[in-house]
Amino acid sequence: RRMTLKSPKIFLPDLKKIFAECGVAFVLLPHLKNSGINGAVKWISSTHVLLAINDRRNYADTFWFTLFQKTKNVFINFDSEQLNQVNDALEKDADQFAQEFLIPPKEYKRFAPTYYTSDAQIVSFAKSIDIHPGIVAGRLQHDRVIAQNRCSKLKEKYKIVFSSLPCVKSFIRILHYCFIINCCHIFVIFALSSSIKFLRILRPVSELFSGWNWHAKRFPFSTAA
């Protein structure tokens, strides 16, 4: 939980190292529009698993909850596709695990928050259990103890800058080149198509003038008087 108090620049390398030692590849990905998910787990082999979290919501409390919720999925050895086919109890169990790991039930009960719980009280409680106050605020909002528009100053946001990653830059560059190549292909196809249409129009005209009698200055066919 103390890791939630650190800066992403500090805790992300530590997280990746811890996961790697356990055979888990931890990655951050951009949110896929309309996907409706914050993270996913996929077993690559019997001993290695991929744990991915996206930036669908930038709030720290969402990040940490999703992290521990998906970590629980790793423990039960089910990937996202299998979880959809299994009883929802597994997902509820993972949700409960993340909830109780971040804020122990006994401590939460002792805190006994109400609608009138102040920001200062939230900060004080968070400090007593060594966790980021934004995570406590997010829990209170999830439990509908306080309003959703409260504690905005306590809830930290994580900004994932994908453009700074070399692999992402290369991927974008490849897409850019593919776009240019596709545009060139379209231009060539359009030019060939236009040329063919022009030749089709030119052919009957050329056939007409091929029979022109240049000396008599008249067409080879006769016209009605």
C-alpha positions as CSV (number, residue, x, y, z in Angstrom):
1,R,0.0,0.0,0.0
2,R,2.9,2.4,0.6
3,M,3.7,2.2,-3.0
4,T,0.5,4.1,-3.7
5,L,2.1,7.1,-2.1
6,K,5.0,7.1,-4.5
7,S,5.3,8.8,-7.9
8,P,4.6,6.6,-11.0
9,K,8.2,7.2,-12.1
10,I,9.3,5.4,-8.9
11,F,6.7,2.7,-8.4
12,L,6.3,1.5,-12.1
13,P,9.8,0.1,-12.4
14,D,9.4,-1.6,-9.0
15,L,6.1,-3.1,-10.1
16,K,7.5,-4.4,-13.3
17,K,10.4,-5.9,-11.5
18,I,8.2,-7.6,-8.9
19,F,5.8,-9.0,-11.5
20,A,8.7,-10.2,-13.8
21,E,10.2,-12.2,-10.9
22,C,6.8,-14.0,-10.6
23,G,6.5,-14.7,-14.4
24,V,4.1,-11.9,-15.0
25,A,4.5,-9.4,-17.9
26,F,3.1,-6.1,-16.7
27,V,2.2,-3.6,-19.4
28,L,0.4,-0.3,-19.8
29,L,-1.8,0.1,-22.9
30,P,-3.9,2.9,-24.4
31,H,-7.6,2.6,-23.8
32,L,-9.6,1.0,-26.7
33,K,-12.7,3.2,-27.2
34,N,-16.0,1.5,-26.2
35,S,-14.2,-1.5,-24.8
36,G,-15.5,-0.8,-21.3
37,I,-12.6,-2.4,-19.4
38,N,-9.8,-1.1,-17.3
39,G,-7.5,-4.1,-17.6
40,A,-7.1,-7.7,-18.7
41,V,-5.3,-10.9,-17.8
42,K,-4.1,-13.5,-20.4
43,W,-2.1,-16.6,-19.7
44,I,0.6,-17.0,-22.4
45,S,1.8,-20.3,-21.1
46,S,1.5,-22.5,-18.0
47,T,4.1,-20.4,-16.2
48,H,3.8,-17.0,-17.8
49,V,0.9,-14.5,-17.8
50,L,0.3,-11.1,-19.3
51,L,-1.3,-8.4,-17.0
52,A,-2.4,-5.3,-18.9
53,I,-3.9,-2.1,-17.6
54,N,-5.1,0.8,-19.7
55,D,-5.7,4.5,-19.2
56,R,-9.5,4.3,-19.5
57,R,-9.7,6.3,-16.3
58,N,-6.7,8.3,-15.2
59,Y,-7.5,8.3,-11.5
60,A,-5.0,6.7,-9.1
61,D,-7.7,4.9,-7.2
62,T,-9.0,3.2,-10.4
63,F,-5.5,2.2,-11.4
64,W,-4.6,0.5,-8.0
65,F,-8.0,-1.2,-7.7
66,T,-7.7,-2.6,-11.2
67,L,-4.1,-3.7,-10.5
68,F,-5.0,-5.8,-7.4
69,Q,-8.3,-7.0,-8.9
70,K,-6.4,-8.4,-12.0
71,T,-3.6,-9.7,-9.7
72,K,-6.3,-11.8,-8.0
73,N,-7.3,-13.1,-11.4
74,V,-3.7,-14.3,-11.9
75,F,-3.9,-16.2,-8.6
76,I,-6.9,-18.1,-9.6
77,N,-5.3,-18.9,-13.0
78,F,-8.2,-17.7,-15.2
79,D,-7.8,-15.3,-18.1
80,S,-10.5,-12.8,-19.2
81,E,-12.1,-15.1,-21.8
82,Q,-12.5,-17.9,-19.2
83,L,-13.8,-15.5,-16.6
84,N,-16.7,-14.6,-18.9
85,Q,-17.7,-18.2,-19.0
86,V,-17.4,-18.9,-15.3
87,N,-19.7,-17.7,-12.5
88,D,-19.5,-14.0,-11.7
89,A,-18.6,-15.0,-8.2
90,L,-14.9,-15.2,-9.3
91,E,-15.0,-11.6,-10.4
92,K,-16.8,-10.5,-7.2
93,D,-14.1,-12.4,-5.3
94,A,-11.4,-10.5,-7.2
95,D,-13.2,-7.2,-6.5
96,Q,-13.4,-8.0,-2.8
97,F,-9.8,-9.0,-2.7
98,A,-8.7,-5.6,-4.2
99,Q,-11.0,-3.7,-1.9
100,E,-9.9,-5.4,1.3
101,F,-6.2,-5.4,0.3
102,L,-6.2,-1.6,-0.2
103,I,-8.4,-0.8,2.8
104,P,-8.6,-3.6,5.4
105,P,-12.2,-4.2,6.6
106,K,-11.3,-3.7,10.3
107,E,-9.7,-0.3,9.6
108,Y,-12.6,0.7,7.3
109,K,-15.1,-0.2,10.0
110,R,-13.1,1.7,12.6
111,F,-13.1,4.8,10.3
112,A,-16.9,4.6,10.0
113,P,-17.2,7.3,7.3
114,T,-20.4,9.2,6.8
115,Y,-21.8,11.7,4.3
116,Y,-20.3,14.5,6.5
117,T,-16.8,13.0,6.7
118,S,-14.4,15.9,5.8
119,D,-11.4,15.8,3.5
120,A,-9.1,16.3,6.5
121,Q,-10.5,13.2,8.1
122,I,-10.0,11.2,4.9
123,V,-6.4,12.3,4.7
124,S,-5.8,11.4,8.4
125,F,-7.3,7.9,7.9
126,A,-5.3,7.3,4.8
127,K,-2.1,8.3,6.6
128,S,-2.9,5.9,9.4
129,I,-3.0,2.9,7.0
130,D,-0.2,4.1,4.7
131,I,-2.3,4.6,1.5
132,H,-3.0,7.4,-0.9
133,P,-6.0,9.6,0.3
134,G,-7.4,9.5,-3.2
135,I,-7.9,5.7,-2.9
136,V,-9.9,6.2,0.3
137,A,-12.0,9.0,-1.4
138,G,-12.6,6.7,-4.4
139,R,-13.8,3.9,-2.0
140,L,-16.2,6.3,-0.3
141,Q,-17.6,7.4,-3.6
142,H,-17.9,3.8,-4.8
143,D,-19.8,3.0,-1.6
144,R,-22.0,6.1,-2.1
145,V,-21.0,7.4,1.2
146,I,-19.9,10.8,-0.3
147,A,-20.9,12.6,-3.5
148,Q,-19.0,11.9,-6.7
149,N,-18.1,15.6,-7.1
150,R,-16.3,15.7,-3.7
151,C,-12.6,15.2,-2.9
152,S,-11.4,16.3,-6.4
153,K,-8.2,17.7,-4.8
154,L,-7.5,14.4,-3.1
155,K,-7.8,12.2,-6.2
156,E,-4.6,12.1,-8.1
157,K,-4.5,11.4,-11.8
158,Y,-1.9,9.4,-13.6
159,K,-1.0,10.5,-17.1
160,I,0.4,7.8,-19.4
161,V,2.5,9.3,-22.2
162,F,2.7,6.6,-24.8
163,S,4.4,8.9,-27.3
164,S,7.6,8.7,-25.2
165,L,7.9,5.0,-25.7
166,P,10.2,4.0,-28.7
167,C,8.0,1.1,-29.6
168,V,4.9,3.3,-29.8
169,K,6.8,5.9,-31.9
170,S,7.9,3.2,-34.3
171,F,4.3,1.9,-34.5
172,I,2.9,5.3,-35.2
173,R,5.7,5.8,-37.8
174,I,4.8,2.5,-39.5
175,L,1.1,3.5,-39.6
176,H,2.1,6.8,-41.1
177,Y,4.2,5.1,-43.8
178,C,1.3,2.7,-44.5
179,F,-1.0,5.6,-44.9
180,I,1.3,7.3,-47.4
181,I,1.7,4.0,-49.3
182,N,-2.1,3.5,-49.4
183,C,-2.5,7.0,-50.7
184,C,0.0,6.3,-53.4
185,H,-1.8,3.1,-54.4
186,I,-5.1,5.0,-54.5
187,F,-3.6,7.7,-56.7
188,V,-2.1,5.1,-59.1
189,I,-5.3,3.2,-59.3
190,F,-7.2,6.4,-59.9
191,A,-4.7,7.5,-62.6
192,L,-4.9,4.1,-64.4
193,S,-8.7,4.1,-64.2
194,S,-8.9,7.7,-65.6
195,S,-6.5,6.7,-68.4
196,I,-8.5,3.7,-69.3
197,K,-11.7,5.7,-69.4
198,F,-10.0,8.4,-71.6
199,L,-8.7,5.7,-74.0
200,R,-12.2,4.3,-74.2
201,I,-13.5,7.7,-75.2
202,L,-10.6,8.4,-77.6
203,R,-11.0,5.1,-79.4
204,P,-14.3,5.8,-81.3
205,V,-13.0,9.3,-82.1
206,S,-9.8,7.9,-83.5
207,E,-11.7,5.3,-85.5
208,L,-13.9,8.1,-86.9
209,F,-10.9,10.2,-88.0
210,S,-9.0,7.2,-89.3
211,G,-11.4,7.1,-92.3
212,W,-11.1,10.8,-93.0
213,N,-10.3,11.7,-96.6
214,W,-7.8,14.5,-96.1
215,H,-7.6,15.4,-99.8
216,A,-11.3,15.7,-100.3
217,K,-11.8,17.3,-96.9
218,R,-14.9,15.1,-96.4
219,F,-16.0,12.0,-94.5
220,P,-16.0,8.7,-96.4
221,F,-19.7,8.2,-95.7
222,S,-22.4,10.1,-97.6
223,T,-25.0,12.3,-96.0
224,A,-28.6,12.8,-97.0
225,A,-29.1,15.7,-99.4
